[in-house]
């Protein structure tokens, strides 16, 4: 029994893309929690010796090797920071945050170059603007998403990633160009629709459609260097983000589980980049949000 479970776990780690994603979104659901398959190995470790099964012990090496190959690099030390790295913070601040001023001060305290926020609603939005203004004089806000920058911003535009069927006002994406010391960088800020897990599985059609629209926009971006900051309501292993991960690099170091803040089990707050390496990503201290902020260092190619 342990040997069979170990082999199945290894196969899921390696061939998760073969799991169908039809009714119930089983494939995406598995990929959302893919790193947690390592817990299966932890459970099996004491069982194999108890059964005195050499086969089970050998079989355990398969999921260990598969997990280490896929996720081991994230646990390695981050590369040494460079002076010209672009430091960014991504945070869904929550529309129920009761301390927007404290949240803004906490994010600014990390001294990033860019701060991307989602779920900006009045009157909290004006509090973020006022609190961040001294250190981040350049900003653009579209609907419920915003970008604050230490560097000048131009060409700010709303980004249409609204899925079909949503008729009410819905602005959850923007694009701007940041003029950094290393040159122009196209910056995208996005908040993809939420998903729901129920008895019928994963309901993610709107998120998936929004991800495709965002991927199309990034693919058409004329500026060579681009950064995406957002609450994408998906992990980077989820096939729903393939339109983005095919265009952009994801973090090479760091786990940074960001949601839910009380007991994080997944990173759905993402930093991705083109013509650059996202060298490291980590979480910051909890704020008044149900998400943890994430900070990443982007190194240009």
C-alpha positions as CSV (number, residue, x, y, z in Angstrom):
1,X,0.0,0.0,0.0
2,X,2.7,2.6,0.9
3,X,4.6,1.8,-2.3
4,X,1.4,2.3,-4.5
5,X,0.6,5.6,-2.8
6,X,4.2,6.8,-3.3
7,X,4.2,5.9,-7.0
8,X,0.8,7.7,-7.5
9,X,2.1,10.8,-5.7
10,X,5.2,10.9,-7.9
11,X,3.1,10.5,-11.0
12,X,0.9,13.4,-9.9
13,X,3.9,15.6,-9.2
14,X,5.4,15.0,-12.6
15,X,2.3,14.6,-14.8
16,X,-0.2,16.8,-13.1
17,X,-1.0,18.4,-16.5
18,X,-2.5,15.1,-17.6
19,X,-5.2,15.3,-14.9
20,X,-8.4,16.5,-16.8
21,X,-9.8,19.8,-16.0
22,X,-13.3,19.3,-17.3
23,X,-16.3,19.4,-15.0
24,X,-15.1,20.4,-11.5
25,X,-11.7,21.8,-12.6
26,X,-9.9,18.8,-11.0
27,X,-6.6,19.6,-12.7
28,X,-6.5,23.2,-11.5
29,X,-7.6,22.2,-8.0
30,X,-4.7,19.7,-7.8
31,X,-2.2,22.3,-9.2
32,X,-3.4,24.9,-6.6
33,X,-2.1,22.7,-3.8
34,X,0.6,20.8,-5.7
35,X,3.5,21.5,-3.2
36,X,1.4,20.0,-0.4
37,X,1.8,16.5,-2.1
38,X,5.0,16.5,-0.2
39,X,3.0,15.9,3.0
40,X,2.1,12.5,1.6
41,X,5.7,11.5,1.8
42,X,6.0,12.7,5.4
43,X,3.0,10.5,6.3
44,X,4.4,7.5,4.5
45,X,7.9,7.7,5.9
46,X,7.1,6.0,9.2
47,X,4.8,3.5,7.6
48,X,7.4,1.8,5.3
49,X,9.8,0.8,8.1
50,X,6.9,-0.4,10.2
51,X,5.8,-2.7,7.4
52,X,9.5,-3.7,6.9
53,X,9.0,-3.1,3.2
54,X,12.1,-2.4,1.2
55,X,9.9,-1.9,-1.8
56,X,8.0,0.9,0.0
57,X,11.2,2.6,1.0
58,X,12.6,2.5,-2.5
59,X,9.2,3.7,-3.9
60,X,9.3,6.6,-1.5
61,X,12.4,7.9,-3.3
62,X,10.2,8.6,-6.4
63,X,8.0,11.3,-4.9
64,X,11.0,12.7,-2.9
65,X,12.9,13.1,-6.1
66,X,10.0,14.5,-8.0
67,X,9.1,17.1,-5.3
68,X,12.8,18.1,-4.9
69,X,13.2,18.6,-8.6
70,X,10.1,20.7,-8.9
71,X,10.1,22.7,-5.6
72,X,13.6,22.3,-4.2
73,X,15.1,25.3,-5.9
74,X,12.6,27.6,-4.2
75,X,14.1,26.7,-0.9
76,X,17.7,27.6,-1.9
77,X,19.2,30.9,-0.7
78,X,18.2,33.9,-2.7
79,X,20.9,35.4,-4.9
80,X,22.8,38.4,-3.6
81,X,20.8,41.6,-4.3
82,X,22.1,44.0,-6.8
83,X,22.0,47.8,-6.6
84,X,20.0,48.1,-9.8
85,X,17.3,45.4,-8.9
86,X,13.8,46.6,-9.1
87,X,12.1,45.9,-5.7
88,X,8.4,45.5,-5.8
89,X,5.6,44.9,-3.4
90,X,2.3,43.2,-4.3
91,X,-0.7,43.3,-1.9
92,X,-4.4,42.8,-1.9
93,X,-5.2,45.2,0.9
94,X,-8.8,43.8,1.3
95,X,-11.9,46.0,1.0
96,X,-12.6,45.2,4.7
97,X,-9.2,46.5,6.0
98,X,-9.8,48.6,9.1
99,X,-6.3,50.0,9.2
100,X,-5.4,51.3,5.7
101,X,-3.0,53.9,7.1
102,X,-1.1,51.3,9.1
103,X,-1.1,49.0,6.0
104,X,0.3,51.7,3.8
105,X,3.1,52.6,6.3
106,X,4.0,48.9,6.7
107,X,4.4,48.5,2.9
108,X,6.3,51.7,2.5
109,X,8.6,50.6,5.3
110,X,10.0,47.8,3.0
111,X,11.2,50.6,0.7
112,X,10.2,49.0,-2.6
113,X,10.4,50.9,-5.9
114,X,6.8,49.9,-6.8
115,X,3.8,49.1,-4.7
116,X,0.7,47.4,-6.4
117,X,-2.5,47.3,-4.5
118,X,-5.9,45.6,-5.1
119,X,-9.4,46.0,-3.5
120,X,-9.0,49.8,-3.2
121,X,-12.4,51.2,-2.2
122,X,-13.4,54.6,-0.8
123,X,-12.8,56.0,1.7
124,X,-9.8,53.8,2.3
125,X,-8.3,54.7,-1.1
126,X,-7.8,58.3,-0.2
127,X,-6.0,57.1,3.0
128,X,-3.5,55.0,0.9
129,X,-3.0,58.0,-1.4
130,X,-2.3,60.4,1.4
131,X,-0.1,58.0,3.4
132,X,2.0,56.8,0.5
133,X,2.4,60.2,-1.2
134,X,5.6,61.4,0.6
135,X,7.7,58.4,-0.5
136,X,5.7,57.5,-3.6
137,X,4.9,60.7,-5.5
138,X,3.8,58.9,-8.7
139,X,0.6,56.9,-8.7
140,X,-2.2,55.7,-10.9
141,X,-5.4,54.2,-9.8
142,X,-8.0,52.5,-12.1
143,X,-11.1,51.2,-10.4
144,X,-10.0,49.0,-7.5
145,X,-6.4,48.5,-8.5
146,X,-3.5,51.0,-8.1
147,X,0.2,51.5,-8.6
148,X,2.5,53.7,-6.5
149,X,6.0,54.4,-7.7
150,X,9.2,56.2,-6.7
151,X,9.9,56.6,-10.5
152,X,7.8,58.7,-12.9
153,X,4.9,56.9,-14.5
154,X,3.5,57.6,-18.0
155,X,0.9,56.1,-20.3
156,X,-1.4,54.9,-17.6
157,X,-4.4,53.1,-19.0
158,X,-7.1,50.8,-17.7
159,X,-6.8,47.2,-18.8
160,X,-9.9,45.4,-20.0
161,X,-9.8,42.0,-18.4
162,X,-13.5,41.8,-17.6
163,X,-14.9,38.3,-18.3
164,X,-18.2,37.9,-20.1
165,X,-21.3,37.9,-18.0
166,X,-20.2,40.8,-15.7
167,X,-22.3,43.8,-16.5
168,X,-21.7,46.0,-13.5
169,X,-18.8,48.4,-13.2
170,X,-15.7,46.3,-13.0
171,X,-12.2,47.8,-13.4
172,X,-9.5,45.5,-12.0
173,X,-6.5,46.0,-14.3
174,X,-4.1,48.8,-15.4
175,X,-1.0,49.2,-17.4
176,X,1.6,52.0,-17.0
177,X,5.2,52.6,-17.9
178,X,7.7,53.2,-15.1
179,X,10.8,55.2,-16.0
180,X,13.4,53.6,-13.8
181,X,17.2,54.2,-13.7
182,X,17.6,51.1,-15.9
183,X,15.1,52.3,-18.5
184,X,11.4,51.9,-19.3
185,X,9.4,49.1,-17.7
186,X,5.8,48.3,-18.6
187,X,4.0,47.6,-15.3
188,X,0.7,45.6,-15.2
189,X,-1.4,45.5,-12.1
190,X,-4.3,43.0,-12.1
191,X,-6.9,41.4,-9.8
192,X,-8.4,38.3,-11.4
193,X,-11.8,37.0,-10.4
194,X,-12.1,34.8,-7.4
195,X,-12.6,31.0,-7.6
196,X,-15.0,28.9,-5.4
197,X,-14.5,25.4,-4.2
198,X,-17.7,23.5,-3.7
199,X,-19.2,20.0,-3.8
200,X,-19.0,20.2,-7.6
201,X,-15.4,21.1,-7.6
202,X,-13.6,24.3,-8.7
203,X,-15.6,27.1,-10.2
204,X,-13.0,29.1,-12.1
205,X,-14.4,29.9,-15.6
206,X,-14.3,33.7,-15.0
207,X,-10.8,33.7,-13.6
208,X,-9.6,31.6,-16.5
209,X,-11.1,33.9,-19.1
210,X,-9.7,36.9,-17.3
211,X,-6.2,35.3,-17.3
212,X,-6.4,34.7,-21.0
213,X,-7.3,38.4,-21.6
214,X,-4.4,39.5,-19.4
215,X,-2.1,37.1,-21.2
216,X,-3.1,38.5,-24.6
217,X,-2.4,42.1,-23.3
218,X,1.1,41.1,-22.0
219,X,1.9,39.3,-25.3
220,X,1.1,42.4,-27.3
221,X,3.1,44.7,-25.0
222,X,5.6,46.6,-27.1
223,X,8.0,47.5,-24.2
224,X,10.7,44.9,-23.9
225,X,10.8,44.9,-20.1
226,X,7.5,44.1,-18.4
227,X,6.4,43.3,-14.8
228,X,3.1,41.9,-13.7
229,X,1.9,42.4,-10.1
230,X,-1.4,41.0,-9.0
231,X,-3.7,39.0,-7.0
232,X,-4.3,36.3,-9.7
233,X,-6.3,34.0,-7.5
234,X,-4.1,31.1,-8.7
235,X,-0.7,29.6,-8.1
236,X,1.9,29.6,-10.8
237,X,1.5,25.9,-11.1
238,X,-2.2,26.2,-12.1
239,X,-2.7,25.7,-15.8
240,X,-5.1,28.6,-15.8
241,X,-2.1,31.0,-15.7
242,X,-0.4,29.3,-18.7
243,X,-1.2,32.4,-20.9
244,X,0.9,34.4,-18.4
245,X,3.6,31.9,-17.5
246,X,4.3,31.3,-21.2
247,X,5.1,35.0,-21.5
248,X,6.7,35.9,-18.2
249,X,9.2,34.4,-15.8
250,X,8.1,33.5,-12.2
251,X,10.0,33.6,-9.0
252,X,13.1,31.3,-8.8
253,X,13.6,31.5,-5.0
254,X,11.1,31.7,-2.2
255,X,7.8,30.1,-1.3
256,X,5.9,33.1,0.0
257,X,2.5,31.6,0.8
258,X,0.2,34.6,0.9
259,X,-3.3,33.4,1.4
260,X,-5.2,33.2,3.7
261,X,-3.1,35.5,6.0
262,X,-4.2,33.6,9.2
263,X,-2.9,30.3,7.9
264,X,-1.3,30.6,4.4
265,X,-1.6,27.6,2.2
266,X,-1.0,29.0,-1.3
267,X,0.6,32.0,-3.0
268,X,-2.0,33.6,-5.2
269,X,-0.3,37.0,-5.1
270,X,2.2,36.9,-7.9
271,X,5.1,38.8,-9.4
272,X,6.2,37.9,-12.9
273,X,8.6,39.6,-15.3
274,X,9.7,39.6,-18.9
275,X,13.4,40.2,-20.0
276,X,14.2,39.8,-16.3
277,X,14.5,37.3,-13.5
278,X,12.4,37.4,-10.4
279,X,15.3,36.4,-8.2
280,X,13.4,36.0,-4.9
281,X,10.0,36.5,-3.4
282,X,9.0,36.6,0.3
283,X,6.1,37.6,2.4
284,X,6.0,40.7,4.6
285,X,4.4,41.1,8.0
286,X,0.6,40.7,8.2
287,X,-1.5,43.8,7.7
288,X,-5.3,44.3,8.2
289,X,-5.9,42.2,5.1
290,X,-6.7,38.6,4.6
291,X,-3.7,38.4,2.3
292,X,-0.1,38.7,3.2
293,X,2.0,41.2,1.2
294,X,4.8,39.8,-1.0
295,X,8.0,41.5,-1.8
296,X,10.1,40.5,-4.8
297,X,13.4,41.5,-6.4
298,X,13.5,41.7,-10.2
299,X,16.9,41.5,-11.9
300,X,17.1,42.7,-15.5
301,X,18.6,40.4,-18.1
